[in-house]
Amino acid sequence: MRETLLEFFKKTGRPHRLEEILRRFGLEKREAKAYLKALVREGLLEKKGSQYFLPARVQGPISLHRDGYGFVRLPEKDLFIPPGYTQDAWPEDLVEARIMPPGRDGKPWGVVERILKRARERVVGTLDFRKGYAVLIPDEPGLPELRLIPEGLHGLKRGSRIVVKVHYDQRPYGEFLEYLGEGDAPETETQAVIAKYGLRAEFPEEVLREAEAIPLEIPEAELARRQDFRHLRVFTIDGVDAKDFDDAIHVERLPKGYRIGVHIADVSHYVKEGRALDQEAFLRGTSVYLPGRVLPMLPERLSNGVCSLKPHEDRLVLSVLVELDEDLKVKRVRFAEGVIRSVARMTYTEVEAFAEGFGLPEEHAFLAEDLNLLLDLTQRLRQKRLEAGSLDFSFPEVKVEVEDGTLHLIPQEEPKARSLIEELMLLANRVVAEHLVNKGLPGLFRVHEEPLEEAYGKLRTALARLGYTLPEKLSSKALQRVLLEAKGRPEEPVVANLVLRSLRLARYAAENLGHFGLAMEHYLHFTSPIRRYPDLVVHRVLKAILRRSLTPAKKVRWQETFPAIAEHASEMERKAEAAERELTKYYMAKWAELHLGERFVGKVTGVASFGAFVTLKNGVEGLVRLEALGPYTYSEEALALLGPKGKRIRLGDEMEVVIAAANPRLRQIDLLPYREEEKKEASRGKALVKKGKAKEEEMRKVVGPPTDRSRDSRPERATVNTVYFGEWAPREEKAGMHRPVDTRAKRRRRRR
């Protein structure tokens, strides 16, 4: 109804009184006022006296098309900006636009009046020379060429990859900042991606000095004041290559239930609020796991040293102790500043083998009983979560490793071990969130709002064409029911894709708004303070409660600063995700270059008016252009490409393809459908590819950059880049996935 009301205001283009709304929509007065109040609170409507009206101006990022028009992206519906009214905005700039009365088509449109914030201060591209001056050809599609001032360019050759600072004068120009390298070598491309997204590659000297000054030994006085868990069988489970162990677990049987302990590295003991380490961690927001390179949030002395829960070493932790009854209902929760000494460093591979009936290594055999109990409890916890409506997307995963510049793609097969850790981290995150909410305390919450009414309506229509019904009233249970119904059927990828596209973005917020994808009223991130800044903030709040040191002044200060921290953390997460995806696509295109002309079997993971996306069994995705398929046309209604004699190409179909061309710089792979008569003609692929280039901009518009939805229905932590067939999904947030196959770097239990 909120969307319906908003659309009504946009179509009429004039103010309305409450009485008009009641007559027009037949709403109860209390109900109508609640809807209108919410729209006013969100800035989508304004109120003056007894009248409600659209704000005369709106703010949002702008997307631009090559034909000159654009859209200002708004929470409910984008505002169209005609050609000639975009000012000198660049893609993704934050703009303020004035809403104009509806035109002949009955739709409002806008005029950009101000550019509030430029989306980029730096641009990465290729150096070129013209008569008498130099220019930068940006890597990023849609950006104009930049004329460069000559300073710093001496000695550089045409084709050099460089970074420039943009000066937004009446005619923007660039100033040389950094030389990256030549061509598209892996190191050059890595540096280009780091520069493009403004990631922080090196730690300032002040930060390193502060880290080096942290003692490795824990003072006896600190050990004495903490709860001692060193007598318990506390252990870690991580990837075989992991070095930063930030969570450990233990389990105990009780007379009428169980006690689960989740022990998280006490990073806040070492990273003090406001100090250099803290300021740097805030700026980074998250660790970034690029293929072949990690940009940690904290220096290695902390992340792999004093904060890493290594076996047989005393470590400071913030512990969550959850007591469950026989039905796994939470009966009691306790928090404590503690000290542990992990008895074992286990791997997912070991635990997965044990879950499949094999024995443990001799040195870990004493944990067999604990593991059996945890495997049983977490399987039951997962089942309860799914029954409550938590969305579950199961896709094959591929581990992406880069060694000496070479990409290795390895199928992941450790679902039970990772699910064990996932459920325990979800449990800890939930009970911490509930504690803060119940106490009325400030916090940084992980929120995932329900889909917009319009998006849900489109989803219902699309699923109905496939024979699946959704109720008029939205619920996560209904969506999960559809996912279960489709499981194992040929149309499963289609159904999953449609559901995922309907979801909104998961983000951080200072207000608890619930988590739709996980079907939880209260949720936050607590379990990875080494890798996520919001977790570190939550630790500080929890410790202030435990120490009874949360003064009114500190509470007010946190309430005032947390919204900005949440917004920054969300932005840095999006940048990290985009950088990880982009560099992984580069390496996949490099892999494809080595296999030109070779034949593979894949699955169709996307269809559009320009062709079909096909994902190979190793996770590499490419495009089969429409010109190569023959007389096929795209049918949005059928969600398929329709050919002669009833032939169709749908999501989930198998297709045999040949790699025809690859462009690592553009992150593109072109495929041809394999036919026996074409076996000798695979080399002609490049001609077909060239023919299809005219639709390149259309492809970018339709497919667009992947936009994360709720990344929180997937495992809480992960340790590798991951490719999902059918759709890309942040590992712990499978509730939100976007366009077909993408990848994620080492997900470090990060995303729930």
ABEGO torsion letter per residue (X at the ends): XAAAAAAAAAAAGBBBBAAAAAAAAGBBAAAAAAAAAAAAAAGABBBBEABBBBBABBBEBBBBBAAGBBBBBBAABBBBBBBGAAEABBBGBBBBBBBBBBBAAGBBBBBBABBABBABABBBBBBBBBBGBBBBBBABBGBBBBBBBABGABGBBBGBBBBBBBBBBABBBBBBABBAEBEABAAAAAAAAAAAAGBBABBBAAAAAAAAABBABBBAAAAAABBBAAABBBBBBBBAABABBABBBBBBBBAAEBBBBBBBBBAAAABBBGBAAAAAAAAAGBBBBBBGBBBBABBAAAAABAABBBBGBBBBBBBBBBBBBAAGBBABBBBBBBBBBBABBBBAAAAAAAAAGBBBBAAAAAAAAAAAAAAAAAAAAAAAAAAAGBBBBBBBBBBBBBBGGBBBBBBBBAAAAAAAAAAAAAAAAAAAAAAAAAAGBBBBBBBBBBBBAAAAAAAAAAAAAAGBBBBABBBAAAAAAAAAAABGBAAAAAAAAAAAAABBBBBBBABBAEBAAAGBABBBBAABAAABAAAAAAAAAAAAAAAGABBAAAAAAAAAAAAAAAAAAAAAAAAAAAAAAAAAAAAAAAAAAAABGBBBBBBBABBBAAEBBBBBAAGBBBBBBAAAAEBBBBBAAAGBBBBBGGBBBBBGBBBBBBBABBBAAAGBBBBBBBBAAAAAAAAAAAAAAAAAAAAAAAAAAAAEBBBBBBAAABBABBABBBBBBGBBBBAABAABBBBBEBBBBBAGGAAX
